[in-house]
Amino acid sequence: MSLSKDFVSSCLTGVADPVRGKDLVSSGALQWVSACDTYASIRLQMPDGTGRSVLDQVAQLAHAKLSQVAQRNGTRVDSFIVEFVDEAGTVLHEKRFGGMMPAPSAGASNEPRASASGSVSSPESRSDRPEAGPTGAAAPGSAGHTPIPGLQPANRPAGAGLPGVKHIIAVGAGKGGVGKSSIALNLAVGLARKGHAVGLLDGDIYGPSMPTMLGLAPLEQAVLNGKLQPFYIHGIKAITIGKLVDADRPLIWRGPMAHGAFKQLTEQTQWGELDYLIIDLPPGTGDIALTMAQSLALTGAVVVCTPQKVALDDAIRAARMFQQLNIEVLGVVENMSSFVGDDGKVYDIFGKGGAEVMAQRLGVPFLGSVPITMSLRANSDGGDPTGNFTGSDPAGVRLKASLEALVQNLESQLALGALRSGREKPVLTIS
């Protein structure tokens, strides 16, 4: 038997609301339930001023009741997340039950080992790994070990920043196929080429493309002291779910599982000191974007679209989503704005200028346009994003100029945002 929303809700009718004097369901405290297989999450709204100790007690009682009833019905609860929100839906406190990673099987070592090349890798070979569950656990119904042994759960307050990371920037799009991942990657590499310390999180849980675009195929994911170690490649630190599961295995996950996987990648990676962390989001306005908004203090977001009207319509929805989540839209990027041949001739195959008009309509900055070139396609397929900044033919020069302008405009918007928020003050130099 698997957990279901109705099952979880029925269990909570047996848990008292200590503030309102009823159970959690009839008192109206229960706002939201998500359940899949042996994973469940709930959201409770408690009156303002309720003490942290009371919230923890409510969470423990809910977990105990759910586990007790589930065991009687022949199932188990591997992970249970309780979020406490205010009337506006902002997460104020979170309590987790069940490790982010299940315990390793008997005899298995939790210590990473060094490979022949000197790098650190997990004890299991990738060919033996099952499909990962929401937090790296084996997918329901599969047998085998966890893909990243020894990973320890992180306990962070909701909406917090990441230690050592100055700016967190999300890159999103209203629909797939607009080159969002390509823009996220080139922004990261472009910022690194200007001397910044940059990380790239491939948050596209269902369709990770960074293993190909970064050329990570021959590398193994490492875990050290309970933390994922990002790959250092092309001048940036990168982490992707694509290196934790087999490349040809689909990730058939519901909301709670994707939610857990994203939080694991974000919070349990040893990022170190970064000026920028770029997050490549899945397309659309679903679970991952909401999880990110609730769990991370973002500096802002970049919206990517093509000049086509159908893409612009979806991009508007993505921008509105960020605004409703109180995430500043740093700007809009028009990708595939034209095709530039090797001879430098420009073809506006999808139209041109639509994203700039959309940005004006929304009252957000337009960061620039990026063309398609033969070298851009080859560099993306070949895992060489640095090549996008070193082209010498007419098309390569135009692509390099577009990407460098994009990076410069993003830095300018970040500086303006810092001034508006009061984080920085203008400096007057008199000579």
N, C-alpha and C positions, 0 to 999 in steps of 0.2 A: 504494500500500500504506500502511495506517495502522499505527501502533505498537499493540502488544497486550501484555497482561501476560506471556504466555508468551514473546513475542519478547524483551521486556526481560530477563526472567529468564534466558533462554538466553544472551544477550549477557554477562550478569554471571558466567556460569560461566568466562569467559575472563579475569576480573579477579582477581588474587591478593589474599587477605586477609593483609596484612603482619604482623598480630599472631598469627593462629592458624596460618598456614602452609598454608592451603588456599585455594580460590576462595571468593568471597563467598557463593555459594549452598550449597555442601557444608559450609562452616564454620558455617552457621547464622546468619551475620550478617544476611542478607536477611530482614526481618520483614514487609515489605508492599510491594506494587507497584500503581501505578495508571497507566493509560495510556489515551489517547484521541486519535485522529488523530495530530498531530505533537507532542503534549504528554505528558510522563511524569513521574512522581514515584516515588521509592523511599524506604524507611526502613531504615536499617542500625543494628544494635545492636553496638557495639564495647565491649571491656572497659573498666572504669573506669580512669581515669588515662591513656588514650590521648591523646597530644598533639594539639593543634589542627593542627599542620603535617602530621601523619600523616593526620588526617581529611580535610584539604583535598586531600592527594595521592590518597587513595582515591577521593574524589569526582571528581577530574580524570581519573583512569584509567577510572572507570566511564563518564563522559561521552564520553571519547575512543573507548572501545570501542563504545558504543552508536551514536555518530555514524558510526563507520567501517562497522559492519555495516549500519546503516540505509541509508547511501549506496549500498552494494553492492546492496541490495535495492530501490533506486529510491524511497526515501522520505527524509525529513529529520527532524531533531530541532530544533524551534523553541524548546522550553522543556524543561529538565530540572532537577528539584529533588531534592536529596539531603538527607534529614534523618537526623541521628545521634541515637539515643535511648539511654537507660539501660535497665536491666532492668525498670523500672516503666513504661516507655513514654514518659517525659518527654523532650521534645526538648531536647537539649543544644547542638546546633550545626546550622547549615543552610548549604548551599552551593547557589547558583543558577547555572544556565548558560542563556544566551539572555536577551535583554532582555525587560523587562516589556512593552515595545512594540516591534514590528518597525520596522526602518528605513523612513522615508518613501520614496515613490517618487521617481525622479529629477525634479528641478525643483520638488518640493514644498517649501514653506517650513515650518520648524519653529517659526516665531515666531507667537504669537497675534496677532490683529488686533483693532482696536477697531471696534465696530459703530456704526451711525449714532446710537444712543442713548448712546454713550460707554462702554458696557460692553465687556468683553473677551470675544471668542469665538474658537473654533478656526477654522482656515482653511477648512474644508469646511462646506457647508451640511448641515443634518441630513437633508435629503431625499436626499442622495447617500450617506449612510452605510450600509455593510453591517451586518449583525448582528455584534455584538461577540463576540469569543472570550474566553478566560478572563482575559486581561489587557488587554482593549481591542483585541486583534488581530481582524482579520476572521475570521469563522467559517469553518471548513474548507469548501472548495468554493465560497466566495463570492469575488467580485473587488471591488477598490476599495481605498480608503485606510483607514487606521486612524481611529477616531472622535476620538481625542484626541492629535494630533501633539505631539511634543516632551516627552512625559511621561517622567520619568527614574525608573529603579528605585530603591527604597529598600533599604538594607542595615541591618537591625535584628536584634538577637539575639532568639531565640524567647522568648516569654513576657515581653517587655518592655512597659513602658508607652509611651504616646505623648508626645513632648516637649510640655510645657506643659499637659497634661491631668491634672487632679487625680484625678477619679473616672470610671471607665468602668463603665457599668451596662447589662447586657443585658436585654432584654424578650423573653420567649419564651412559647410555648404548646405543649401537646401535640398540638393539632389546629388546623386552619384554621377561619376563620369565627367566632372568639370575640371579635374586636375587639382583637387584640393591637396592631396598628398604630395604632389609635385611642388606646389607652392610652399607647403609647410617645410619640406626638405630644403628647398633652395633658400628660403628665408633663414633657416638654421645655419646652413653652410655660409651664406652671405654675411650673416652677423659674425660668425666665427672668423671669417677672412678679414674682418675689421678689428680683430683683436679681442673680441668678447669670448667669455667662457659660456658655451651653449650646450644645452641638452635637448634631445628630441624624443618625445614619448609617442609611440605609434599607438594611439588610443582607438584606432579603427578595429575593434575587437573581431568583427565578423569578416573583414576582408583586409588583413594586414598586408601592405605592399612594401614596407620598408626593407624586409630581408632582400628583396630583389633590387630595389632602388639604391640600397647602400652596399650591396655586394657582400652580404653576411653569410652566404651559403656555406663556406668552408669553416666558419667559426662556431664554437659551442658556447652556450650560455653558461656563465659561471655564477656560483653563489658562495659567499664568504661571510662567515660570522652572522649567518641568518639574513643576509641582504643580497639582492640581485646586483650583480656587477655590470654596469652598462658597457656596451662596446664603445671603444674610442676609435673612431674611423672618420676620415675626411675632416678632421679638426673638431668634431663634435662628439658628445656622449649620446648614445642611442640605446633605447630598450624597446622591444616589440614582442607581443604575444606570439608572433609568427615563429620565434625561436624557442618557444616553450611547448609547441605541439607539432606533430608531423605536418609537413607542408601541404600534403594533398588531403588532409582530413578536415571536413567541414565542421565549424563550431556551431552546433545546433543548440543554442542556449536561449533560455528565457531571461526576463529582466533581472531577477536576483542573481543569476549566474554571471551575466555580463557586468552587473553592478560590482560584484565581488572581484572579478578579474581586473577591472579598471582600477579599483582602489588598491589592489595588490601591486600592480605595476607602478602606480604613482607613489605610494607610501613606503613600499618595501624595496625601493631601489636606492643604492648608495650613490646619490647624485653628486655629493660633495658641494663645493662652492661654484655657483653658476650665476652669471649675469642674466641669462634668459633660459627659460624652459619652454619650448614650443610643443604644443599638444595637437596632434593630428586627430581630429574627431571623426567618428563615422558620419556619413551623410544623414541629413534629416534632423528632426527635433525630438529624438527619443530618449531612452533611459540614460545613455552615457552622458549626454549633455546635462541632464538634470543632476546626475550623480556628481559630475564635475563641479557644477555651480554650488552644490550644497557642501562639498567636502574640501574645496580649494578656494583660496583667496586669489582670484584672478586679477591681473593687471588690465586685461581687456581681450577682445576677440577680433579676428580678421575673417571676413566673409568672402568666399571665392565663388565666382560665377563666370559663365561665358556670355557673349553678346546676345545669344538667342533669347527671345521673349520667354520661352518656357522655363529656361534656367533663371532668368531674372525674377520671374514670379516666385519661384521657390526660394531664391536668395533673399527676397524681401521677408519671407516667413522666417528664415533663419536669423536675419538681423533683428526682427521683432522679438524672436524668442530670447536672444541675448539681452535685449533691452528690458524685457519683462522679468528676467532673472537678475536685473541690476548689474549686468556686465557691460562695461563700456565697449562700444563698437569702435575700434581703432581705425577701421577703414575697410573699403571694398577693393578687391582685386579683380580685374577683368582678365581671365586666362583665355588662351587660344584666341586672342583678339585678332590675329591674322596669321597667315602662313607665309614664312619668309623662305624663299628658295635659296640654294647655295650661291646663286648669282646676285642675291640681294633684292630680287623682285618681290613685292608684297601682294598677297592675295587675301582679301577680306572674305573668307569662305563662310564665316558665321555672322557676318555683319560687323559693325564696329561702333563703339561708343555707348552701347546700351547700359553698361555697368556704371559709367560716369553719370549718366542721366539718373539712374536709380539712386546713386549715392546722394545726388543733389536733392532728389525727392524725399529721401529719408533724413536729410540733414546730417549725414556722416561723411567723413573724409573719403576721397578717392585716392588710393595709394599708387595706382598705376596699372598698366596693361603689360601682359607678357605674351609674346608670339609663340607659335609652334615652329620648330625648325627640325630638320633631319637629325642634327646632332643632339638636340634635346631628347628626342625619342631614343636614339642610340645610347646616350649616356644614362638614361633612366633604366633601360633594359640591361645595360652592362654594369650597373652599380657604380657609376662614376659621376656623381653630381658636381664634383670639382671641375670637371670638363666644361660645364655650362658657363664657367667664369673665365675660361682661358681660350675660347675660340678666336681664331684670327681671320677666318673667311668672312665675307659680308654678313652672312646670316649669324655667324657666331658672335661677331662684334655687336650686332643689333641685340641679340639675346643677352649678352653680358651687360650692355648698357641698360636694358630694361630691368634686369634683376638687381643691379646695383642701385638704380633709382628707386626700386621698390623697397629695398632695405633702408635706404636713406630716408625715404618718406615715413616708414614705420618708426624709425628712431626719432624723427621729428615729432610725430604724434605722441610718442611716449614721453618726450620731454615736455610737450604742451600739457599733457595729462598730469604730469608731476607738478607743474606750476599751478594748474587749476585746483588740484587737491591739496596744495600747500606742502607737499613733500619736499619740494625744492623751491628756491627763491632765485630770481634773476640776478645776474652778476653784472655790474657796471664797471667797465674798464676804461680809465682815462689815461691817455697818452699824450 
